[in-house]
Amino acid sequence: MTDSALSLDQVLDEFRAAGALLEGHFILSSGRHSDTYLEKNKVFMDPARTAKLAAALAGKVRAQLGDGIDVVVAPAVGAIIPGYEMARQLGLRSMFTEREDGKFVFRRNFVLAPGARVLMVEDIVTTGLSSRECLAAIREAGGNPVAAACFVDRSGGKADLGVPMIPLAQLDVPSYAPDELPDALAAIPAIKPGSRNLKA
């Protein structure tokens, strides 16, 4: 462990301190339902807290990948800030993809060098759908995604991205399809946070 390494409890303490570890009935970006939601924007609005978490994650990335990365790419909107901070911690350039007609693409004159070794950075991974879509955009743009990193993997390691995933913290938080809700969860009005369905 490096000096900046954080335990799971320490990571969750940062979310709690930011008021970002919520309980209730939430519809996740994946469309699944959960009684727990990580409101990462409350974490990432604090530069010092974001830097602390990113430094710990960057340490894990360096330990596993060494100098084998050329650029950091994050999917918009939620991962732009953590992606940028991860690039800063790693001393690399930062880019992000955006949805255009429902598909992640590179815009704003972001261009990957052919074969560029890319670290894809996410904020929270549940099913990995957004991550896989971002990785597909990286490949289509000529990049070589070597790994993915995320601040919290709430799939308990079940999300398959097709590349190695390096999480700062890993949780196994149950989520449910809309037609499989436990009675206790179904009795609570659902809230739908997140940005996946924002229109361009």
C-alpha positions as CSV (number, residue, x, y, z in Angstrom):
1,M,0.0,0.0,0.0
2,T,1.2,3.5,-0.8
3,D,1.0,6.4,1.6
4,S,-2.1,7.6,-0.2
5,A,-3.8,4.2,-0.1
6,L,-7.3,4.2,1.4
7,S,-9.4,1.4,2.8
8,L,-13.0,0.8,1.8
9,D,-14.1,2.3,5.1
10,Q,-12.0,5.4,4.5
11,V,-13.5,5.8,1.0
12,L,-17.0,5.4,2.3
13,D,-16.2,7.9,5.1
14,E,-15.4,10.5,2.4
15,F,-18.8,9.9,0.8
16,R,-20.5,10.1,4.2
17,A,-18.7,13.3,5.1
18,A,-19.9,14.8,1.8
19,G,-23.5,13.7,2.5
20,A,-23.2,11.5,-0.6
21,L,-24.1,8.1,0.8
22,L,-27.9,8.0,0.5
23,E,-30.6,5.5,1.4
24,G,-34.1,5.3,-0.1
25,H,-35.4,4.1,-3.4
26,F,-33.3,5.1,-6.4
27,I,-33.5,4.3,-10.2
28,L,-29.9,4.0,-11.3
29,S,-28.5,5.1,-14.7
30,S,-28.7,1.4,-15.7
31,G,-32.5,1.4,-15.1
32,R,-32.1,-0.9,-12.2
33,H,-33.4,0.0,-8.7
34,S,-31.5,0.1,-5.5
35,D,-31.9,1.2,-1.8
36,T,-28.5,2.8,-1.8
37,Y,-27.2,5.6,-4.0
38,L,-23.8,7.3,-4.1
39,E,-24.3,10.9,-5.0
40,K,-20.8,11.4,-6.3
41,N,-21.4,15.0,-7.4
42,K,-21.4,15.9,-3.7
43,V,-17.9,14.4,-3.5
44,F,-16.6,15.8,-6.7
45,M,-17.7,19.4,-6.0
46,D,-15.0,19.4,-3.4
47,P,-11.5,19.7,-5.1
48,A,-9.6,18.6,-2.0
49,R,-11.7,15.5,-1.4
50,T,-11.6,14.6,-5.1
51,A,-7.8,15.0,-5.2
52,K,-7.5,12.8,-2.1
53,L,-9.5,10.0,-3.6
54,A,-7.9,10.4,-7.1
55,A,-4.4,10.3,-5.5
56,A,-5.3,6.9,-3.9
57,L,-6.7,5.6,-7.1
58,A,-3.8,6.8,-9.2
59,G,-1.5,5.0,-6.8
60,K,-3.3,1.7,-7.5
61,V,-3.2,2.4,-11.3
62,R,0.6,3.1,-11.2
63,A,1.1,-0.1,-9.2
64,Q,-0.7,-2.2,-11.8
65,L,0.1,-0.4,-15.0
66,G,3.4,1.5,-14.4
67,D,4.0,3.9,-17.2
68,G,1.8,2.0,-19.7
69,I,-0.8,4.8,-20.2
70,D,-0.7,7.7,-22.6
71,V,-4.0,9.5,-22.0
72,V,-7.1,9.4,-19.7
73,V,-10.6,9.3,-21.2
74,A,-13.8,9.6,-19.2
75,P,-17.5,9.5,-20.3
76,A,-19.5,12.6,-19.9
77,V,-21.1,14.0,-17.8
78,G,-20.5,12.4,-14.4
79,A,-16.9,11.3,-14.9
80,I,-15.5,14.5,-16.4
81,I,-14.3,15.9,-13.1
82,P,-12.8,12.6,-11.7
83,G,-11.3,11.8,-15.1
84,Y,-9.6,15.2,-15.2
85,E,-8.3,14.9,-11.7
86,M,-7.0,11.4,-12.4
87,A,-5.1,12.7,-15.4
88,R,-3.6,15.4,-13.2
89,Q,-2.5,12.9,-10.6
90,L,-1.0,10.7,-13.3
91,G,0.6,13.6,-15.2
92,L,-1.3,12.8,-18.4
93,R,-3.7,14.5,-20.8
94,S,-7.5,14.3,-20.1
95,M,-10.2,13.9,-22.7
96,F,-13.9,12.9,-22.5
97,T,-16.6,11.4,-24.7
98,E,-20.1,12.8,-25.1
99,R,-23.4,11.3,-26.2
100,E,-24.4,12.2,-29.7
101,D,-27.6,10.6,-31.0
102,G,-27.4,8.3,-27.9
103,K,-23.8,7.1,-28.7
104,F,-20.5,8.1,-27.0
105,V,-18.2,10.0,-29.4
106,F,-15.2,12.3,-29.2
107,R,-16.0,15.9,-29.9
108,R,-14.4,19.3,-29.1
109,N,-11.3,18.5,-31.2
110,F,-10.4,15.6,-28.9
111,V,-8.3,13.3,-31.1
112,L,-6.5,10.1,-29.9
113,A,-3.2,9.2,-31.5
114,P,-3.4,5.9,-33.3
115,G,-2.8,3.1,-30.8
116,A,-2.7,5.5,-27.9
117,R,-2.8,3.5,-24.6
118,V,-5.9,4.8,-22.8
119,L,-7.0,4.5,-19.2
120,M,-10.8,4.9,-19.1
121,V,-11.9,6.5,-15.9
122,E,-15.4,6.2,-14.5
123,D,-17.0,7.6,-11.3
124,I,-19.3,4.7,-10.2
125,V,-19.7,1.4,-12.0
126,T,-22.9,-0.6,-11.5
127,T,-23.5,-2.8,-14.6
128,G,-20.7,-1.3,-16.6
129,L,-22.9,-0.3,-19.5
130,S,-21.6,3.3,-19.8
131,S,-18.1,2.1,-19.4
132,R,-18.4,-0.4,-22.2
133,E,-19.9,2.2,-24.4
134,C,-17.0,4.6,-23.7
135,L,-14.5,1.9,-24.3
136,A,-16.2,1.2,-27.7
137,A,-15.8,4.9,-28.6
138,I,-12.1,4.8,-27.7
139,R,-11.6,1.8,-30.0
140,E,-13.5,3.4,-32.8
141,A,-11.4,6.5,-32.4
142,G,-8.2,4.5,-32.9
143,G,-7.2,4.2,-29.2
144,N,-6.1,1.1,-27.3
145,P,-8.0,0.9,-23.9
146,V,-5.6,-1.0,-21.6
147,A,-7.6,-0.7,-18.4
148,A,-10.5,1.0,-16.7
149,A,-10.4,2.7,-13.3
150,C,-13.3,3.8,-11.1
151,F,-13.8,5.4,-7.8
152,V,-16.4,2.9,-6.7
153,D,-17.3,-0.5,-8.2
154,R,-20.8,-1.2,-6.8
155,S,-21.1,-4.4,-8.8
156,G,-18.9,-6.4,-6.3
157,G,-16.6,-7.2,-9.2
158,K,-19.3,-8.6,-11.4
159,A,-19.3,-5.9,-14.1
160,D,-17.4,-7.2,-17.1
161,L,-15.8,-4.4,-19.1
162,G,-13.6,-6.5,-21.4
163,V,-10.5,-4.8,-19.9
164,P,-9.0,-5.0,-16.5
165,M,-10.8,-2.8,-14.0
166,I,-9.0,-1.0,-11.1
167,P,-11.5,0.2,-8.5
168,L,-10.6,2.4,-5.6
169,A,-13.4,0.8,-3.6
170,Q,-15.6,-2.2,-4.3
171,L,-19.1,-2.7,-2.9
172,D,-21.6,-5.4,-3.5
173,V,-24.8,-3.4,-3.3
174,P,-28.0,-5.2,-4.5
175,S,-29.9,-3.7,-7.4
176,Y,-33.1,-5.0,-8.9
177,A,-34.9,-5.0,-12.3
178,P,-38.1,-2.9,-12.2
179,D,-40.3,-6.1,-12.1
180,E,-38.3,-7.7,-9.3
181,L,-38.5,-5.1,-6.6
182,P,-38.7,-6.4,-3.0
183,D,-42.0,-5.3,-1.3
184,A,-40.2,-2.9,1.1
185,L,-38.4,-1.1,-1.8
186,A,-41.6,-1.0,-3.9
187,A,-43.4,0.8,-1.1
188,I,-41.0,3.8,-1.3
189,P,-41.4,6.4,-4.1
190,A,-38.5,6.1,-6.5
191,I,-36.1,9.0,-7.3
192,K,-34.1,9.0,-10.5
193,P,-30.8,10.8,-10.2
194,G,-28.0,10.5,-12.8
195,S,-27.3,12.0,-16.2
196,R,-27.4,9.2,-18.8
197,N,-30.8,10.3,-20.2
198,L,-29.9,13.9,-20.6
199,K,-30.6,15.1,-24.1
200,A,-27.7,16.6,-26.2
